[in-house]
C-alpha cells in the first residue's frame, strides 16, 4: 500500500512510525496536512533538518503549503538558501517563492550569481522571473546571448523575442 493510493493522511494513520523519509516525501509533495498531522502527534524527531525541508519545499514551489509553515515553527530559525537552490527556484518559475525569500528576515543567502540564475530561468521559459532578476541586477547584458541560445534550443520563442528586445 502506498501513500499515493490511500491518500497521505489515511496512509500515515496506518503507520506506527514516522521516518525522515516519510517526512521528506510529504515535504517534497507539498502535503501540508500530513506534515501538520505528524507534528501534532509529537513526531519532532523526523524534522530535525528543517533547513533541508525548507529548501526542498521552496524548490518545489510549495511556499504557502509548506515553506511558510516550516519557517513558522521557530521564528528565530535562520533558513539558508544556496545559490543552486535559488537558481532551482527561479528556473522552476516560482516567482512568489523567490520574492518571499528575498524579503524574509529569516532567510540567509549564499552569494548569488544572478547571471547564472537569469540564464537558467530564460532556458526554462519564465519571462516574469527573468524580468524580476533583471530588476535585482541590471548588469546582465553579457549573458543575453547565452540565455537567447538556450531559450531557442528549448523552444521558448517568447523568451528569445524578449531577450532580443533587451538589446540596445
N, C-alpha and C positions, 0 to 999 in steps of 0.2 A: 504494500500500500504506500503510495507516495503522497506528499503534501499537495501536489497539483491536482490529484484525483479527488481527495476528500475536502479540499479547501484547507488553508493553512491553520486556522483556529481549530477546526474539528480534528485535524491530524495531530496537532500539538496536545490536545486534550487526551489523546490516546497514548501519548509518550510519557514514560515515567521520568526520564531525564532529558534535560535540555543541554545540548552541546554547543560549543563555539561554532561548529559548522552549521547547526540549525539557526543560530542567531545570525551568522553571516549570510546565509541563504535568504533569510527574511529581510535583512538589510538590503541586499543586492536586488531583491524583487520589489522593494518598497512596501513591504507588508507591515504597516504601522500597527494594525490591530494585533498581529502576532507578537510584535515586539513589546507592545504595552501589556499584553497578557503575561508574557514571560517575566517582565519587570514586576508586575503586580503580584506574581507568585514567588517573588523573592529570588529570582534567578539572576542575582547581580554578578555572579562569577563569570557568566558567559559573555558579558560585555566589558571585560576588563580592558580591551583595546578599543575604546570609544573613538580614538582618532582614526583608526582603520575604518570603522563603521561609518564615521562621519564623511571621510573622503570617498568611500565607495558609494554612499547614498548621493553625494554631490555629483560624482562622475556619472551616475546613472540617472541623474535628473530628478531625484526624489527630495526636492527641497522641502516642500510643505509636508510631505508624507513622513519623512524620516529625519533629514538633516537638522531641521529646526527643533524637533523633539529631542534628538540626542544632545544637541547643544544646551537644551533647557534642563537637562538632568543635573548639571552642575554649572551654575552661572559663572564660576571662577575658572572654569577649564579653558585652556587656550588650544584651539584646533589648528594643527599645522597643515598647510596645503603646499605640496611640492609643485615645481614648475610642470612636471609631467601630469599631475592631477589637474592643474589649472588648464593646461592645454587640452586634456581629455574633456573637461567640462565644456570649454568653448567650442572645440571641434565637434562635440556632440550636439551643439546648438542650444545649450542650456543657459541662455542669457539671464534668466531670472536668478539662477543659482550663482553665476559669475558676479552679477551685480550685488547680490546679497552678501557674498563672501567678501567682496572688496569694501563693503560698508560696515561689516560686522566688527565690533570691538574685540570679539573673542577669536578672531582668525589671524594667524600669523603666516605670512607668505615667505617662501624662499625667494631668491632673486628670480624674476620672471623675464624671459627674453620674449618681448611682445612680438618681435618679428617671426619667431617660430610659431607662436600661438596664432598670429594672423594668417600665416601660410596654411597651417593645419585647418583652420576654420574655413578659409576660402576653398581648400581642397574638398571639404565636405559640404560646401554649398550654403553656408549660413551667412547671408549678407548682413542680417541685423546684428549678429555678433561681431562680424568683421568691422562693421561701421563703428560699433562701440569700442572695439580695440583701438581703432584709429583715433578715437577721442581721448584714449589714455596715452597714446604715443603717436604723434602725427609725423614722426620721422621714420616712416617705414617704406618710403618710396623705393629704396634699394631692394625691397623684397617683392615688389609688384610683379616682376617678370616670373619669378618662381611661383607665386600664387596663381598667376594667369595660366601658366603651363599646366599646373596640377588641376586647376578648375576645368580647363579644356579636356585634359586627359580623363577626368571623371564625369564629363558631360554636363557640367554646371555652366551652361551658356549665360544665364543671368549674372553669375559672378564674373565671368570673363568680360562681359559687356560693362559691368560696373567698374571693374579694375581699369579697363580702357578709359573710362570716363574720368578716372582719377589722374591720368597723365596730363600734365600741363600743355 
